[in-house]
């Protein structure tokens, strides 16, 4: 008899996309997987073969104006207060044997404890540890918005107390949800060679590498790169959360007379008609990133873990402009491993951007290190290794006990 599992995730591309190839592989192997997320991700999740279960769209808000880490987590805990009965009902109705849960999805972690269900956690970014040396920017961001952080810290604890009182969830320290140190099996979607201070993590942390599988993503038949002059291709994307119109204008200024073909992702929040560009600059609200990076010669990125992995995987030099959170840690690793350059978007000019692009493209050390790290990512096991670990978990924690 097959065990039945459900995946709970945060509705963000950097959280959902890394899991899709693994889920597709598990379904192909005959595992019964349901996946609970917002409607935005229904097509991508159903493309894996998993059964999609809708999560209320209006209850999760991570926007351009909300990048304070404590505020984001307070919002998630607030969402947890609203949806916990619905999620518990889904679990009980579905008679699931185990839960697959993103590290920062509190409703999944709380209900696993409350219902005494086996749990395996997933890290979309680096594993974290109290002894890790983080770049100053990560902590500086909280200090600069200290009033906002304190306010949301108070809100976080208040909401969590309401959750405990109303729903009888375990009396755990809510800060444990912000800490990434866990005792449960934890699959981390990076290679051990790319993980900072990997020696800090015990054997329950399983470094399976990034889950990169072009077939697991829905391709965009309407998107194509017309490059008759065979120009070198630069792909620019600051992700799907933070959008800076001034940065888009700076990129257009930097490359308007350049010899490069520019694919510039302006996200769903901006309109291409708001900008005037020459024919060698392609503006798009969405770009099939794997498709573009497979042909790109340089990647200007915010340093989201998913994006950094995909750039390295295809041996594309990175210019990283971190905006918040773990993006500073990604930028630090890119520099330490000599895979690209860390740029400060606050002091960047069009002239400096163009110069850095040209220098980075010619940097042979970066190209050599990209080959080394790409090999590490490709040989870590990827989605097939992650699927192996999930099946081993099911066998040990679910089927044996039944």
Secondary structure, DSSP 4 states (H G I P E B T S, - for coil): ---EEEEE--S-HHHHHHHHHHHHHHHHTT-EEEEEE-GGGHHHHHHTTPEEEE--GGG----TT---HHHHHHHHHHHHHHHHHHHHHHHHHHT-SEEEEETT-HHHHHHHHHTT-EEEEEESS----TT----HHHHHHHHHTHHHHHHHHHHHHHHHHHHHHHH------GGGGTS---SS-EEESS-TTTSTTGGG--TTEEE------GGGSPP-TT-----TT---EEEEE--SS---HHHHHHHHHHHTTSSSEEEEE--TTS-GGGS---TTEEEES---HHHHHTT-SEEEE---HHHHHHHHHTT-EEEE---STTHHHHHHHHHHTTSEEE--TTT--HHHHHHHHHHHHT-HHHHHHHHHHHHHHHHS-HHHHHHHHHHHHHIIIIITT-
